[in-house]
């Protein structure tokens, strides 16, 4: 009780276990819910009585995700004007130079997920702090840099070439691994190991496309070249995995595959050389396309999946950067604020 020093003499305090508390007293833990009664008695006769229960113990904080050191990090920048974009690059570069403990992956994650995306954009792809600082300095000066993506396109190229990304992506990107397993499950039924290169490329390109989808990349068109036609058609929704695996099996047996029962592509298929749409005639010459040598890819993703995300972002397309950074352990950090470009306007009479 507050403001009470002496217990009332009208209560036999020696009977029972009730005691009047007149000073702060430790509340022992007994393994049962701790409850207390609180009474407030007003001079006018108003009374209020409460029974309070101690809240449950807070849940332990979840363990921070394990940090991994990615081969390449993406640091997206955006601003309303070219001047502000250069100024932002300067501020971020200065912050990195002044604080050696500032992790470049945290910088990229914070800018990607905690800042608005404006019309003037650039994405820096760097293998570490020094590369990132060099790229930021180039953007600050308005110069080109190999690691700075300042323009792009919302298109994905399918060439049918094995890019050698499967092992790394399978170990680090669960979405890629699930898609890869799904494709291989169909191929295992119809093809003998080892798979021909065209089947390996098909599995890799389909799994890559599913990874891009999980990053929110919605291509306006798919550029098709040579053996990449089959994976592109599947990605566009024109045929199922079962149909694609059957085509590859017929081709491996030396036959000429024929595709029937195809659906209308949900994404435009364009010839990578001419830019002309393939339309509903994409099945014509399929056997020749699948046996042709893969052409060199102009796709930004030739430099890795992050390069394609950078191209989409620079083209003004949405990218789910939280999904891109997922699993790496990057966290938000304090960074310099947006460099507002202030102008004064004077009114003269």
C-alpha positions as a printed Julia matrix, in Angstrom:
349×3 Matrix{Float64}:
   0.0     0.0     0.0
   1.26    3.49   -0.78
   1.55    6.15    1.89
   0.79    3.71    4.71
   3.38    3.13    7.41
   1.39    1.42   10.15
  -1.09   -1.43    9.49
  -4.6    -0.96   10.84
  -5.2    -2.37   14.29
  -8.66   -3.61   13.28
  -7.12   -6.56   11.34
  -5.52   -9.51   13.05
  -2.34   -9.6    10.92
  -0.96  -12.52   12.94
  -3.58  -14.87   11.48
  -2.91  -16.28    8.01
  -0.14  -15.34    5.6
  -1.34  -11.91    4.5
   1.05   -9.06    5.17
   0.72   -5.36    4.48
   3.48   -4.18    2.14
   4.65   -0.68    2.96
   7.9    -0.59    0.96
   9.33   -2.07   -2.25
   9.61   -5.82   -1.79
  11.1    -8.49   -4.1
   8.45  -10.61   -5.76
   9.72  -14.19   -5.65
   9.34  -16.57   -8.6
   7.37  -19.63   -7.48
   6.67  -21.27  -10.81
   3.06  -20.07  -10.73
   1.51  -16.89  -12.19
   2.27  -13.91   -9.99
  -0.83  -11.9    -9.11
  -1.45   -8.91   -6.85
  -4.52   -7.1    -5.59
  -4.61   -3.3    -5.71
  -7.28   -1.31   -3.9
  -7.86    2.42   -4.1
 -10.17    3.98   -1.51
 -11.35    7.54   -2.04
 -12.34    9.95    0.74
 -15.81   10.28   -0.8
 -16.36    6.54   -0.65
 -15.31    5.74   -4.22
 -13.48    2.44   -4.41
 -11.54    0.66   -7.13
 -10.1    -2.82   -6.87
  -7.81   -4.49   -9.4
  -6.12   -7.85   -9.7
  -2.89   -7.63  -11.67
  -0.9   -10.5   -13.16
   2.74  -10.34  -14.16
   3.21  -10.58  -17.95
   4.79  -13.72  -19.35
   8.53  -13.71  -19.83
   9.52  -12.28  -23.23
  10.43  -14.76  -25.91
  14.16  -14.91  -26.6
  15.21  -12.86  -29.57
  15.72  -14.97  -32.71
  19.29  -15.6   -33.64
  20.63  -13.31  -36.33
  20.96  -15.06  -39.68
  24.41  -16.29  -40.51
  26.33  -13.88  -42.67
  27.84  -15.1   -45.9
  30.41  -13.37  -48.04
  28.88  -13.11  -51.54
  31.15  -13.11  -54.55
  29.39   -9.99  -55.82
  27.22   -7.41  -54.09
  24.68   -5.07  -55.63
  24.4    -1.48  -54.44
  21.46    0.31  -56.1
  21.35    4.09  -56.23
  18.52    6.33  -57.38
  17.71   10.02  -57.35
  15.38   12.55  -58.92
  18.14   14.3   -60.87
  21.53   13.33  -62.32
  23.17   15.81  -59.93
  21.54   14.16  -56.94
  22.61   10.72  -58.15
  26.23   11.84  -58.29
  25.92   13.5   -54.9
  24.47   10.35  -53.39
  27.37    8.3   -54.76
  29.75   10.8   -53.17
  28.04   10.56  -49.78
  27.98    6.77  -49.75
  31.61    6.63  -50.85
  32.64    9.01  -48.06
  30.75    6.96  -45.47
  32.49    3.76  -46.61
  35.9     5.42  -46.59
  35.41    6.86  -43.1
  34.09    3.66  -41.48
  36.12    0.51  -42.18
  33.56   -1.53  -40.22
  30.76   -0.6   -42.62
  29.96   -3.77  -44.57
  29.33   -3.16  -48.31
  26.6    -5.83  -48.28
  24.8    -3.9   -45.52
  25.15   -0.71  -47.56
  23.57   -2.39  -50.58
  20.76   -3.94  -48.52
  19.93   -0.62  -46.82
  19.84    1.34  -50.06
  17.87   -1.39  -51.83
  15.19   -1.99  -49.21
  15.08    1.24  -47.23
  15.11    3.96  -49.88
  12.63    5.05  -52.5
  13.41    4.28  -56.15
  13.52    7.41  -58.3
  13.88    7.85  -62.05
  17.66    8.35  -62.29
  19.3     5.07  -61.34
  22.53    3.15  -61.21
  23.54   -0.18  -59.69
  27.08   -0.9   -58.64
  28.23   -4.51  -58.84
  31.39   -5.07  -56.83
  33.39   -7.95  -55.43
  34.43   -5.99  -52.36
  35.02   -2.62  -50.72
  37.71   -1.37  -53.11
  35.68   -2.18  -56.22
  32.64   -0.51  -54.7
  34.59    2.63  -53.81
  35.97    2.8   -57.35
  32.48    2.42  -58.83
  31.02    5.08  -56.52
  33.8     7.48  -57.48
  33.06    6.91  -61.16
  29.35    7.61  -60.69
  30.22   10.72  -58.68
  32.3    12.0   -61.61
  29.65   11.02  -64.15
  32.0     8.5   -65.79
  31.44    4.98  -67.03
  32.73    2.05  -64.99
  32.69   -1.72  -65.65
  30.84   -2.33  -62.39
  28.28    0.47  -62.81
  25.01   -0.43  -64.55
  23.29    2.8   -65.55
  20.94    1.59  -68.27
  19.27   -1.7   -69.0
  16.36   -3.51  -70.51
  13.49   -5.64  -69.24
  14.35   -8.59  -71.47
  15.94  -11.95  -70.75
  17.99  -13.86  -73.31
  17.85  -17.64  -73.72
  20.84  -18.97  -75.68
  20.92  -22.65  -74.73
  24.5   -22.29  -73.49
  25.64  -23.83  -70.2
  26.84  -20.92  -68.1
  28.35  -22.95  -65.28
  26.31  -21.24  -62.58
  24.32  -24.25  -61.38
  26.61  -25.5   -58.6
  26.96  -22.13  -56.89
  23.31  -21.15  -57.25
  22.11  -24.58  -56.13
  24.06  -24.19  -52.88
  23.06  -20.56  -52.19
  19.62  -20.0   -53.75
  16.83  -22.35  -52.58
  14.48  -21.17  -55.34
  17.03  -22.11  -57.98
  17.66  -25.47  -56.29
  13.94  -26.33  -56.18
  13.47  -25.43  -59.85
  16.6   -27.34  -60.84
  15.38  -30.43  -58.98
  11.96  -30.18  -60.64
  13.5   -30.06  -64.12
  15.97  -32.84  -63.43
  13.19  -35.05  -62.07
  11.53  -34.94  -65.5
  14.78  -35.38  -67.4
  15.88  -38.33  -65.25
  12.83  -40.28  -66.37
  13.49  -39.81  -70.08
  17.23  -39.28  -70.52
  20.22  -41.42  -69.67
  23.11  -39.89  -67.78
  25.19  -38.0   -68.55
  22.76  -35.53  -70.05
  23.6   -33.86  -73.36
  24.67  -30.23  -73.18
  21.32  -29.03  -74.57
  19.5   -30.69  -71.64
  21.94  -29.28  -69.06
  21.47  -25.82  -70.53
  17.69  -26.25  -70.5
  17.73  -27.13  -66.78
  19.99  -24.2   -65.93
  18.06  -21.6   -67.92
  14.69  -22.72  -66.55
  16.0   -22.66  -62.95
  17.52  -19.22  -63.57
  14.21  -17.93  -64.86
  12.42  -19.18  -61.73
  15.03  -17.39  -59.63
  14.39  -14.18  -61.58
  10.67  -14.58  -61.01
  11.25  -14.86  -57.25
  13.12  -11.53  -57.46
  10.07   -9.89  -58.98
  11.58   -9.54  -62.46
   8.77   -9.44  -65.04
  10.35   -9.39  -68.52
   8.59   -7.6   -71.34
  10.0   -10.17  -73.79
  12.3   -13.17  -74.03
  15.1   -13.02  -76.6
  15.56  -16.44  -78.16
  18.68  -17.81  -79.8
  19.47  -21.34  -81.0
  19.0   -24.11  -78.4
  17.58  -21.6   -75.92
  14.25  -21.74  -77.73
  12.95  -24.7   -75.73
  13.66  -23.17  -72.3
  12.25  -19.83  -73.44
   9.05  -21.47  -74.68
   8.6   -23.24  -71.35
   9.32  -20.02  -69.4
   6.74  -18.2   -71.53
   4.13  -20.82  -70.67
   3.92  -22.31  -74.17
   4.7   -25.88  -73.1
   5.0   -27.91  -69.93
   8.06  -29.52  -68.39
   6.75  -32.91  -69.5
   6.53  -31.74  -73.11
   9.98  -30.17  -72.99
  11.54  -33.32  -71.52
   9.9   -35.41  -74.24
  11.36  -33.13  -76.92
  14.85  -33.54  -75.43
  14.41  -37.32  -75.2
  13.4   -37.61  -78.88
  16.33  -35.41  -79.85
  18.77  -37.54  -77.79
  17.52  -40.67  -79.62
  18.31  -39.07  -82.96
  14.7   -38.34  -83.86
  13.07  -35.11  -84.97
  10.98  -33.73  -82.11
   7.5   -32.47  -82.82
   5.55  -30.44  -80.32
   1.76  -30.61  -80.16
  -0.79  -29.21  -77.8
   1.2   -26.08  -77.01
  -0.35  -23.1   -75.24
  -0.21  -19.46  -76.23
   3.01  -17.83  -74.91
   2.32  -15.54  -71.97
   5.5   -13.55  -72.72
   6.57  -12.39  -76.16
   9.27  -14.53  -77.79
  11.63  -12.49  -79.99
  14.43  -13.62  -82.27
  17.64  -12.48  -80.56
  19.27  -11.53  -83.88
  16.47   -9.76  -85.71
  14.22   -8.75  -82.85
  11.25  -10.08  -84.8
   8.54  -11.93  -82.85
   8.41  -15.7   -83.22
   4.71  -15.73  -82.47
   2.87  -19.04  -82.61
   5.42  -20.37  -85.13
   8.14  -20.85  -82.55
   7.97  -24.64  -83.09
   9.06  -24.35  -86.74
  12.67  -25.42  -87.15
  12.85  -26.52  -83.53
  15.11  -29.5   -84.26
  17.59  -27.33  -86.13
  17.55  -24.72  -83.38
  18.2   -27.31  -80.65
  21.18  -28.77  -82.49
  22.73  -25.42  -83.41
  25.78  -24.12  -81.56
  24.81  -21.68  -78.8
  25.53  -18.06  -79.69
  27.4   -15.69  -77.35
  24.89  -14.09  -75.02
  24.35  -10.31  -74.98
  22.29  -10.84  -71.84
  23.56   -8.85  -68.82
  23.08  -12.04  -66.81
  26.18  -13.39  -68.55
  27.94  -11.57  -65.72
  25.79  -13.34  -63.14
  22.15  -13.15  -62.04
  22.75   -9.92  -60.1
  23.68   -8.21  -63.35
  20.22   -8.91  -64.74
  18.56   -7.53  -61.6
  20.75   -4.44  -62.01
  19.68   -4.09  -65.66
  15.99   -4.28  -64.73
  16.43   -1.72  -61.94
  18.31    0.67  -64.21
  15.58    0.3   -66.82
  13.04    1.54  -64.26
  11.52   -1.88  -63.66
  10.61   -3.11  -60.16
  12.97   -5.49  -58.39
  12.23   -7.26  -55.11
  15.58   -6.43  -53.55
  14.65   -8.04  -50.24
  14.38  -11.35  -52.09
  17.68  -10.7   -53.89
  19.48  -10.18  -50.56
  17.61  -12.98  -48.75
  19.82  -15.53  -47.02
  22.98  -13.42  -47.01
  22.56  -12.02  -43.51
  22.77   -8.39  -44.62
  21.15   -5.88  -42.27
  20.06   -2.27  -42.28
  22.62    0.32  -41.22
  22.73    4.08  -40.81
  23.73    5.81  -44.03
  23.87    9.43  -45.2
  20.48   10.86  -46.06
  19.24   11.76  -49.53
  21.17   14.69  -51.08
  18.4    17.17  -51.72
  19.22   19.61  -54.51
  18.04   22.95  -53.15
  17.37   25.93  -55.42
  16.45   29.45  -54.47
  13.8    31.36  -56.34
  13.67   35.12  -55.93
  10.75   37.3   -56.86
  11.73   40.68  -58.23
   9.27   43.5   -58.42
